Amino acid sequence: MRLKQIFLLVMSGFFLFMLQPFTEVKATNLVKVENLEELTKEVTSSLKNLNTEKTIQYVGETENITQQVKKIIPEIIQKHDEVAGTLKSYKYQIMYTQDNAQLTYYFTYYTSKEKSQKAGQLLNKVAQQIMKTNKTDYERVKAVNDYVVSNTQYGGKTQDRYTVYGLLTNKQAVCQGYALTVYDLLTRMKIPVRYVVGTSLGQNHAWNKVKVDGKWYNLDSTWNDPLPNRPTEVNYNYFLISDRVFSKDHTWKKENYPVATSTKYDFLADTGSAIQVGNLFYYSNSKDQHRLYAYDIKLAKKTKLSNVRVQYITYSKGKLYFSNYSNGAYLYRIDTSGKNLKKIATRAAKNIAVKGSYIYYQSGAKMYKVKV
């Protein structure tokens, strides 16, 4: 898969300002804390609420406070994925009196409270719809991946491209926006999920880890989105993949995230075009010149259905429709058993989709339809 340009910035412009101690601080209505635990709680709350400034009076032991304060935000970023994905930069000041310290934090984010709230409202609607039509955690995770891929074009020029808001409203985002949207949707569905930062082929990148049926997997919806954009296609090369396979082109601090050892869905890493119907994935096998295969998830069994080379697979009423790369990329259909191969259009076909009683496909710059 072609590597996409990445614009991930987990925390840019790190600044640390330390002011020299002085004897008097005139301030009112300060939040007072007595220890590092309370201080961390206040800072965490401010970051989650997207506050741009927070002043806290520390009335505990200040002997080692300078070194201890340095660790607070990095630790928060590691423990709270929503902070890791939204915080852009921060700085802080410490001012000392004889008996205590006053800390003032300044934060900048990739989004705003208003945009975050708007995105949250939209996410609630999407999550409710997905949960209504998908009952198992696996089905919901797949539906989230499909929704994000199908409704997003990789890219964008504004800062919104890093955010859930940008993905939902502008229909454009980079990996940070993809991964945060997956994280937020699955969190709303109470499915265990992590927002992961690392690199892919040497470039900064973000994706997710998700827990399905008691096991953790890697999910990279950004790389499941075909490039250039094809609205009718969802790839699954990076859907519920083990660390062993995923680490071939992704790197991350493995000690910071759950381990993904299950290989149940690793066959998807070798798929081209793919579509799931019930327990079966129908797909073009990239290890066998993109010939047509089926994989039974429950039985963990792979079967070659045909020697034809296929792309743009879709399904309707017991038949598979696809572009036959063994014969001019014409539109063909075949039974799910692999029998009764038939050409149904004498045009090269791509971007094949089922809508009602018709199969729609693109040939050149035009769209055509065929009765199912």
C-alpha positions as CSV (number, residue, x, y, z in Angstrom):
1,M,0.0,0.0,0.0
2,R,1.3,3.4,-0.9
3,L,2.5,5.4,2.1
4,K,0.4,8.5,2.8
5,Q,1.9,11.8,3.8
6,I,1.6,12.2,7.6
7,F,1.0,15.4,9.5
8,L,0.9,14.0,13.0
9,L,1.8,16.4,15.8
10,V,1.2,15.0,19.2
11,M,2.8,17.8,21.0
12,S,4.6,20.6,19.1
13,G,6.5,23.6,20.4
14,F,7.4,22.3,23.9
15,F,8.1,25.2,26.1
16,L,9.2,25.3,29.8
17,F,9.4,28.7,31.5
18,M,10.7,28.8,35.1
19,L,10.5,32.1,37.0
20,Q,12.8,32.9,39.8
21,P,11.3,32.8,43.3
22,F,10.0,36.1,44.8
23,T,8.4,37.0,48.1
24,E,4.8,37.9,47.4
25,V,2.0,36.6,45.2
26,K,-1.3,38.5,45.0
27,A,-3.9,36.3,43.7
28,T,-7.5,35.3,44.6
29,N,-9.8,32.4,43.9
30,L,-6.9,30.0,43.3
31,V,-7.4,26.3,43.3
32,K,-5.3,25.0,46.2
33,V,-3.7,21.5,46.2
34,E,-1.6,19.9,48.9
35,N,0.3,17.2,47.0
36,L,1.3,16.0,43.5
37,E,-1.7,13.7,43.2
38,E,-4.1,16.6,43.7
39,L,-2.1,18.7,41.3
40,T,-2.1,16.0,38.6
41,K,-5.9,15.7,39.0
42,E,-6.4,19.4,38.5
43,V,-4.1,19.6,35.4
44,T,-5.8,16.5,33.9
45,S,-9.2,18.0,34.4
46,S,-8.1,21.2,32.7
47,L,-6.6,19.3,29.7
48,K,-9.8,17.2,29.2
49,N,-11.9,20.4,29.4
50,L,-9.7,22.1,26.8
51,N,-8.9,25.0,29.2
52,T,-6.3,27.3,27.8
53,E,-5.0,28.6,31.1
54,K,-5.0,27.2,34.7
55,T,-3.5,28.6,37.9
56,I,-3.0,26.4,40.9
57,Q,-1.6,27.2,44.3
58,Y,0.6,24.3,45.7
59,V,0.7,24.4,49.5
60,G,2.6,21.1,50.0
61,E,6.3,20.4,50.2
62,T,8.1,22.4,47.6
63,E,11.6,21.2,48.0
64,N,11.6,19.1,44.8
65,I,8.6,20.6,43.1
66,T,10.5,21.8,40.1
67,Q,11.6,18.4,39.0
68,Q,8.4,16.7,39.9
69,V,6.2,19.2,37.9
70,K,8.2,18.4,34.8
71,K,6.9,14.9,34.8
72,I,3.2,15.6,35.2
73,I,2.0,16.4,31.7
74,P,4.1,13.7,29.9
75,E,2.5,11.2,32.4
76,I,-1.0,12.6,31.7
77,I,-0.4,12.3,28.0
78,Q,0.6,8.6,28.4
79,K,-2.4,7.8,30.6
80,H,-5.1,9.8,28.8
81,D,-5.4,9.2,25.0
82,E,-7.8,12.0,24.5
83,V,-5.2,14.4,25.8
84,A,-2.5,12.8,23.6
85,G,-4.6,13.4,20.5
86,T,-5.8,17.0,21.2
87,L,-3.0,18.8,23.1
88,K,-0.8,20.8,20.7
89,S,1.6,22.6,23.0
90,Y,2.0,23.8,26.6
91,K,4.1,25.9,28.9
92,Y,4.0,26.7,32.6
93,Q,5.4,29.1,35.1
94,I,6.3,28.5,38.8
95,M,6.3,31.4,41.2
96,Y,7.5,30.8,44.8
97,T,6.5,32.4,48.1
98,Q,8.0,31.6,51.4
99,D,5.5,28.8,52.1
100,N,4.1,27.6,48.8
101,A,4.3,27.7,45.0
102,Q,1.9,29.1,42.4
103,L,1.8,27.3,39.0
104,T,0.2,28.8,35.9
105,Y,-0.3,26.5,32.9
106,Y,-0.9,27.7,29.3
107,F,-2.3,25.1,26.8
108,T,-3.0,25.2,23.1
109,Y,-5.0,22.5,21.3
110,Y,-5.8,21.3,17.8
111,T,-9.4,21.9,18.4
112,S,-11.7,24.2,20.5
113,K,-14.3,23.6,23.1
114,E,-17.0,24.6,20.6
115,K,-15.8,22.3,17.9
116,S,-15.3,19.5,20.3
117,Q,-18.8,19.8,21.6
118,K,-20.2,19.9,18.1
119,A,-18.1,16.8,17.2
120,G,-19.4,15.1,20.3
121,Q,-23.0,15.7,19.3
122,L,-22.4,14.2,15.8
123,L,-20.5,11.3,17.3
124,N,-23.3,10.4,19.6
125,K,-25.7,10.1,16.6
126,V,-23.2,8.0,14.6
127,A,-22.5,5.7,17.6
128,Q,-26.2,5.2,18.3
129,Q,-26.9,4.2,14.7
130,I,-24.0,1.8,14.6
131,M,-25.0,0.2,17.9
132,K,-28.6,-0.1,16.7
133,T,-27.7,-2.1,13.6
134,N,-24.6,-4.0,14.9
135,K,-24.9,-6.1,18.0
136,T,-21.4,-7.7,18.7
137,D,-18.2,-5.8,19.5
138,Y,-16.6,-7.2,16.3
139,E,-19.5,-5.9,14.2
140,R,-19.3,-2.5,15.8
141,V,-15.6,-2.2,15.4
142,K,-15.9,-3.1,11.7
143,A,-18.8,-0.7,11.3
144,V,-16.7,2.1,12.9
145,N,-13.8,1.4,10.5
146,D,-16.1,1.3,7.5
147,Y,-17.8,4.5,8.5
148,V,-14.6,6.4,9.0
149,V,-13.1,5.2,5.7
150,S,-16.2,5.6,3.7
151,N,-16.9,9.2,4.9
152,T,-13.4,10.6,4.8
153,Q,-10.9,11.7,2.2
154,Y,-7.3,11.7,3.4
155,G,-5.8,15.2,3.5
156,G,-7.0,18.8,4.3
157,K,-5.3,22.1,4.6
158,T,-6.6,23.5,7.9
159,Q,-5.8,22.6,11.5
160,D,-9.1,20.8,11.5
161,R,-7.5,17.9,9.6
162,Y,-6.0,16.7,12.9
163,T,-9.4,16.5,14.6
164,V,-12.6,14.6,14.9
165,Y,-14.5,17.8,14.0
166,G,-12.6,18.1,10.7
167,L,-13.3,14.5,9.8
168,L,-17.0,14.8,10.5
169,T,-17.7,18.2,9.1
170,N,-15.1,18.6,6.3
171,K,-14.9,15.0,5.4
172,Q,-11.2,15.3,5.4
173,A,-8.5,14.4,7.9
174,V,-5.0,13.0,8.4
175,C,-4.1,10.0,10.6
176,Q,-4.6,11.9,13.8
177,G,-8.2,12.7,12.9
178,Y,-8.9,9.1,11.8
179,A,-7.5,7.6,14.9
180,L,-9.2,10.1,17.3
181,T,-12.6,9.5,15.6
182,V,-12.2,5.7,15.9
183,Y,-11.2,6.2,19.6
184,D,-14.1,8.5,20.4
185,L,-16.7,6.3,18.7
186,L,-15.5,3.0,20.3
187,T,-15.3,4.8,23.7
188,R,-18.9,5.8,23.4
189,M,-19.7,2.1,22.7
190,K,-17.8,1.1,25.8
191,I,-15.4,-1.0,23.7
192,P,-11.8,-0.9,25.1
193,V,-9.6,1.1,22.7
194,R,-6.3,3.0,22.7
195,Y,-5.0,5.9,20.7
196,V,-1.5,5.0,19.6
197,V,1.3,7.2,18.4
198,G,4.3,5.9,16.6
199,T,5.9,5.8,13.2
200,S,5.2,4.1,9.9
201,L,8.1,3.6,7.5
202,G,9.9,6.4,9.3
203,Q,7.1,9.0,9.4
204,N,5.0,10.0,12.4
205,H,1.7,8.2,12.5
206,A,-1.3,7.5,14.7
207,W,-3.7,4.5,14.8
208,N,-5.6,2.4,17.4
209,K,-5.5,-0.7,19.4
210,V,-8.9,-2.3,20.2
211,K,-10.1,-5.2,22.3
212,V,-12.5,-7.6,20.6
213,D,-13.7,-10.8,22.3
214,G,-11.1,-10.5,25.0
215,K,-8.1,-10.0,22.7
216,W,-6.2,-6.8,21.6
217,Y,-5.6,-6.0,18.0
218,N,-4.2,-3.2,15.9
219,L,-6.5,-1.1,13.7
220,D,-5.2,1.5,11.3
221,S,-8.3,3.1,9.6
222,T,-6.1,5.6,7.8
223,W,-4.3,2.9,5.9
224,N,-7.6,1.1,5.3
225,D,-8.7,4.1,3.3
226,P,-7.6,3.6,-0.4
227,L,-5.4,6.3,-1.9
228,P,-6.5,8.0,-4.2
229,N,-9.9,8.1,-2.5
230,R,-12.5,5.5,-3.7
231,P,-15.7,6.1,-1.8
232,T,-17.1,2.6,-2.5
233,E,-14.0,0.8,-1.3
234,V,-12.9,-0.1,2.2
235,N,-9.6,-1.9,2.6
236,Y,-8.9,-4.3,5.5
237,N,-5.2,-4.8,5.3
238,Y,-4.8,-3.1,8.7
239,F,-8.0,-4.3,10.4
240,L,-7.5,-6.3,13.7
241,I,-3.9,-7.2,12.9
242,S,-1.5,-8.8,15.3
243,D,1.6,-7.0,16.5
244,R,3.8,-9.6,14.7
245,V,2.3,-8.6,11.3
246,F,1.6,-5.0,12.1
247,S,5.2,-4.3,13.2
248,K,6.4,-5.0,9.6
249,D,5.6,-1.4,8.7
250,H,4.6,0.2,12.1
251,T,6.8,1.0,15.1
252,W,5.7,2.2,18.6
253,K,6.8,2.0,22.2
254,K,5.3,-1.4,22.8
255,E,5.7,-1.2,26.6
256,N,3.2,1.7,26.6
257,Y,0.3,-0.2,25.0
258,P,-1.5,-3.6,25.2
259,V,0.1,-6.5,23.4
260,A,-1.8,-7.9,20.4
261,T,-0.9,-11.6,19.9
262,S,-4.0,-13.0,18.3
263,T,-3.6,-13.9,14.6
264,K,-7.2,-14.6,13.9
265,Y,-7.6,-11.8,11.4
266,D,-4.1,-11.7,10.0
267,F,-5.2,-13.1,6.7
268,L,-6.7,-9.7,6.0
269,A,-3.2,-8.3,5.6
270,D,-2.9,-10.2,2.3
271,T,-6.2,-9.0,0.9
272,G,-6.8,-6.6,-2.0
273,S,-10.5,-5.8,-2.5
274,A,-12.6,-7.5,0.2
275,I,-16.1,-7.7,1.5
276,Q,-17.7,-9.6,4.4
277,V,-20.9,-11.5,4.1
278,G,-21.9,-13.3,7.3
279,N,-18.9,-15.3,8.6
280,L,-17.2,-15.2,5.2
281,F,-14.8,-12.7,3.8
282,Y,-14.6,-12.7,0.0
283,Y,-11.4,-11.2,-1.3
284,S,-8.7,-10.9,-3.8
285,N,-5.6,-12.7,-2.5
286,S,-2.5,-10.5,-3.0
287,K,-0.3,-13.5,-2.5
288,D,-1.9,-15.3,-5.4
289,Q,-2.1,-12.6,-8.1
290,H,-5.3,-11.3,-6.6
291,R,-7.4,-14.4,-7.4
292,L,-10.8,-14.8,-5.8
293,Y,-10.8,-16.4,-2.3
294,A,-13.1,-16.9,0.6
295,Y,-12.2,-17.1,4.3
296,D,-14.5,-18.5,7.0
297,I,-13.8,-16.5,10.2
298,K,-15.4,-19.1,12.5
299,L,-13.6,-22.1,10.9
300,A,-10.4,-20.2,10.1
301,K,-10.5,-21.8,6.7
302,K,-9.4,-20.4,3.4
303,T,-10.8,-21.5,0.0
304,K,-9.9,-20.5,-3.5
305,L,-13.1,-19.8,-5.4
306,S,-11.8,-19.0,-8.8
307,N,-8.6,-18.4,-10.8
308,V,-9.9,-15.1,-12.1
309,R,-8.1,-12.0,-10.8
310,V,-10.6,-9.7,-9.2
311,Q,-10.9,-6.1,-7.8
312,Y,-13.7,-3.9,-6.6
313,I,-15.7,-6.8,-5.1
314,T,-19.3,-6.2,-4.0
315,Y,-22.2,-8.5,-3.1
316,S,-25.9,-8.8,-3.8
317,K,-28.4,-11.6,-3.5
318,G,-26.0,-14.5,-3.3
319,K,-23.7,-13.3,-6.0
320,L,-20.4,-11.5,-6.1
321,Y,-19.8,-8.6,-8.6
322,F,-16.3,-7.5,-9.5
323,S,-13.9,-6.2,-12.0
324,N,-12.3,-9.2,-13.8
325,Y,-8.7,-8.4,-14.3
326,S,-8.2,-11.7,-16.1
327,N,-10.4,-10.3,-18.9
328,G,-10.2,-6.6,-19.6
329,A,-11.4,-5.5,-16.2
330,Y,-14.9,-6.1,-17.4
331,L,-17.8,-6.3,-14.9
332,Y,-18.5,-9.9,-14.0
333,R,-20.5,-11.9,-11.5
334,I,-20.1,-15.3,-9.9
335,D,-22.0,-17.4,-7.3
336,T,-20.5,-17.3,-3.8
337,S,-19.7,-21.0,-4.4
338,G,-17.3,-20.0,-7.1
339,K,-19.6,-21.3,-9.9
340,N,-21.4,-19.7,-12.8
341,L,-18.9,-17.0,-13.8
342,K,-20.6,-14.6,-16.2
343,K,-19.7,-11.3,-17.9
344,I,-22.5,-8.8,-17.5
345,A,-21.0,-5.6,-19.0
346,T,-18.4,-5.1,-21.8
347,R,-16.8,-2.1,-20.3
348,A,-13.8,-1.8,-17.9
349,A,-15.4,-1.4,-14.5
350,K,-14.2,0.2,-11.2
351,N,-15.8,1.7,-8.1
352,I,-18.6,-1.0,-8.1
353,A,-21.4,-0.5,-5.7
354,V,-24.9,-2.0,-5.0
355,K,-27.8,0.5,-4.7
356,G,-31.2,-1.0,-4.5
357,S,-31.8,-3.2,-7.5
358,Y,-28.9,-2.0,-9.5
359,I,-25.1,-2.5,-9.7
360,Y,-23.4,0.8,-10.3
361,Y,-20.0,1.0,-11.8
362,Q,-17.6,3.6,-13.3
363,S,-16.0,3.2,-16.7
364,G,-13.7,6.0,-17.7
365,A,-15.3,9.2,-16.4
366,K,-18.9,7.9,-16.6
367,M,-21.2,6.0,-14.3
368,Y,-23.3,3.1,-15.5
369,K,-25.8,0.7,-13.9
370,V,-26.9,-2.9,-14.5
371,K,-30.0,-4.5,-13.1
372,V,-29.2,-7.1,-10.4
